């Protein structure tokens, strides 16, 4: 007697989605295009479960990238250029999206919910694929595990975008902070105790990666420990040491 193992297909599961929210989000952006600046880093086609809504989102993103205004008319025109207006339901569907909008105040929260659903769908798809591969005897399970881990780690990239800042605004912020530090005379970073180094660096700064290089037995470890003890003992700043040479 044999037992047949069946892997659930994507059609066996009711994938997480929120069709009403998808329509409200797109409708809000088309009605009040000025809001797209606030949410563009989170607004991606992957947020939308509906193929029609994904297509509209792609059209809106194209308009934004080309620095064109986003509204009902421009979106429909772009969909016509994409030969997609009839496929998504025509002008009638576009009009129905805007008719659902009552307020734009909760737009960012609505997008947050769509991001949660999109990430759930992504995880479900990856796990389904992993289950199918795990049931095939010829597949090396360690390779399958590595592939699943890789896909899960990268699954958020289609859902979550990271904001890119303008170089000019970053430079201006750094200059302003430097002026404030110079005028106050306060050291901005964590002092290492070596006066010449502290004068050059103003202390170790947030996000700094400090590499001490040298030949064996030249005192690298002693130097690092000294730099750590100084702020701990003299400035009461908490520190921690993790050494690869230590046992667990």
C-alpha positions in Angstrom: 0.0 0.0 0.0 1.4 3.4 -0.9 0.5 6.8 0.4 0.5 9.6 -2.1 1.8 12.9 -0.7 0.2 16.0 -2.2 1.7 19.5 -2.0 -0.9 22.2 -1.7 -1.0 24.5 -4.8 -1.5 28.2 -4.6 -5.1 27.6 -5.6 -5.6 25.5 -2.4 -5.0 28.5 -0.2 -6.9 31.7 0.2 -4.0 34.0 -0.1 -4.0 37.0 2.3 -5.3 40.1 0.6 -7.5 43.2 1.1 -9.2 44.1 -2.1 -11.1 47.0 -0.6 -7.9 48.6 0.7 -6.1 48.1 -2.6 -8.9 50.0 -4.4 -9.0 52.8 -1.7 -5.2 53.3 -1.9 -5.1 53.5 -5.7 -8.2 55.7 -5.8 -6.7 58.1 -3.1 -3.4 58.5 -5.1 -5.3 59.2 -8.3 -7.6 61.7 -6.6 -4.8 63.4 -4.6 -1.6 62.9 -6.4 0.3 65.1 -4.0 0.3 62.4 -1.5 2.4 60.1 -3.6 5.6 62.0 -2.5 4.9 60.8 1.1 4.4 57.1 0.3 6.4 56.5 -2.9 9.1 54.5 -1.1 6.5 52.0 0.1 4.3 52.1 -3.0 5.2 49.1 -5.2 3.2 46.8 -7.5 4.0 43.9 -5.2 1.6 45.4 -2.7 -1.4 44.5 -4.8 -2.9 41.0 -5.1 -5.2 42.0 -7.9 -3.5 41.9 -11.3 -5.6 44.9 -12.4 -4.5 46.9 -9.4 -0.8 45.9 -9.9 -1.0 47.2 -13.5 -2.5 50.5 -12.4 0.2 50.8 -9.7 2.9 50.3 -12.4 1.3 53.1 -14.5 1.3 55.4 -11.5 4.9 54.7 -10.7 6.0 55.2 -14.3 4.3 58.7 -14.2 6.0 59.6 -11.0 9.4 58.5 -12.2 8.9 60.7 -15.3 8.0 63.6 -13.1 4.5 63.8 -14.6 1.4 64.6 -12.6 -0.6 61.7 -11.3 -4.4 61.9 -11.5 -7.3 60.0 -13.1 -6.7 61.3 -16.6 -3.0 60.9 -16.7 -3.2 57.4 -15.3 -5.8 56.3 -17.9 -3.7 57.8 -20.6 -0.7 55.9 -19.5 -2.7 52.6 -19.3 -3.8 53.3 -22.9 -0.2 53.6 -23.9 0.5 50.3 -22.2 -2.4 48.7 -24.0 -3.8 47.8 -20.6 -6.8 50.0 -20.0 -9.3 47.5 -21.4 -7.6 44.6 -19.6 -8.0 46.2 -16.2 -11.7 47.0 -16.7 -11.6 50.2 -18.7 -12.5 53.7 -17.6 -15.4 52.4 -15.6 -13.1 50.5 -13.2 -10.9 53.5 -12.8 -13.9 55.6 -11.9 -15.1 53.0 -9.4 -11.8 53.2 -7.5 -12.0 56.9 -6.9 -15.6 56.7 -5.8 -14.5 54.5 -2.9 -12.3 57.3 -1.4 -13.7 59.1 1.6 -10.5 60.4 3.2 -6.8 60.4 2.6 -5.8 60.7 6.3 -5.1 57.0 6.7 -3.3 56.3 3.4 0.0 55.4 5.1 -1.7 53.0 7.5 -3.6 51.4 4.6 -0.3 50.8 2.8 1.2 49.3 5.9 -1.6 46.7 5.9 -1.1 46.0 2.2 2.6 45.5 2.9 1.8 42.9 5.6 -0.5 41.0 3.2 2.1 41.1 0.4 4.8 39.8 2.7 2.5 36.9 3.8 1.9 36.0 0.2 5.6 36.0 -0.5 6.4 33.8 2.4 3.6 31.4 1.5 4.9 31.1 -2.1 8.5 30.4 -0.9 7.3 27.8 1.7 5.1 26.1 -0.9 8.1 25.9 -3.3 10.3 24.6 -0.5 7.8 22.0 0.5 7.5 20.7 -3.1 11.3 20.5 -3.4 11.7 18.8 0.0 9.3 16.0 -1.0 11.4 15.2 -4.1 14.0 12.5 -3.1 16.6 13.7 -5.7 16.9 17.1 -4.1 19.6 17.7 -1.5 17.8 19.1 1.5 20.7 21.3 2.5 20.6 22.9 -1.0 16.8 23.3 -0.5 17.3 24.9 2.9 19.9 27.3 1.6 17.6 28.3 -1.3 14.6 28.9 1.0 16.8 30.9 3.5 18.1 33.0 0.6 14.6 33.7 -0.8 13.2 34.5 2.6 16.0 37.0 3.3 15.4 38.7 0.0 11.6 38.5 0.0 11.2 41.9 1.6 13.0 43.6 -1.2 9.9 43.6 -3.4 7.7 44.8 -0.5 9.9 47.2 1.5 11.8 49.9 -0.2 14.4 52.0 1.6 14.4 55.8 1.3 17.2 57.4 -0.7 18.3 60.8 0.6 19.6 63.7 -1.5 23.3 64.1 -1.2 22.9 67.9 -0.8 20.6 67.5 2.2 22.9 65.0 3.8 25.9 67.3 3.4 24.0 70.3 4.7 22.9 68.3 7.8 26.5 67.2 8.4 27.8 70.7 8.1 25.2 72.1 10.5 26.0 69.4 13.0 29.7 70.1 12.7 29.1 73.8 13.4 27.1 73.0 16.5 29.8 70.6 17.8 32.6 73.2 17.1 30.7 76.0 18.9 29.7 73.9 21.9 33.2 72.4 22.4 31.6 69.1 23.3 33.1 65.8 22.0 30.5 64.2 19.7 31.8 60.6 19.8 33.1 58.1 22.3 36.7 58.9 23.3 39.3 56.2 22.9 41.7 57.8 25.3 44.5 58.4 22.7 44.6 62.2 22.7 45.9 62.6 19.1 43.3 60.1 17.7 40.5 61.8 19.6 41.6 65.2 18.3 41.4 63.9 14.8 38.2 61.9 15.1 36.3 63.8 17.9 35.8 60.3 19.3 34.4 57.2 17.7 31.2 58.1 15.8 28.0 56.2 15.4 28.3 53.6 12.5 32.1 53.8 12.6 34.0 50.6 11.7 37.5 50.9 13.2 40.1 48.4 11.9 43.4 48.0 13.8 45.9 46.3 11.6 49.4 45.1 12.3 51.7 42.1 12.4 51.3 39.4 15.1 52.4 40.3 18.7 52.5 44.0 17.9 49.9 44.9 20.6 46.7 45.2 18.6 44.6 43.4 21.2 46.2 45.5 24.0 45.5 48.7 22.1 41.8 47.7 21.5 41.3 46.8 25.1 42.8 50.1 26.2 40.5 52.0 23.8 37.5 50.1 25.3 38.5 50.5 29.0 39.0 54.3 28.7 35.4 55.2 27.9 34.1 52.6 30.4 36.2 53.7 33.3 36.6 57.4 32.7 33.3 58.3 31.0 31.0 55.5 32.4 30.1 54.5 28.9 28.9 50.8 28.6 31.1 48.6 26.3 31.3 45.0 25.2 34.0 42.8 23.8 33.4 39.8 21.4 36.5 37.9 20.5 36.7 35.1 17.9 39.5 33.6 19.9 37.2 33.1 22.9 35.3 29.9 23.6 31.5 30.2 23.8 
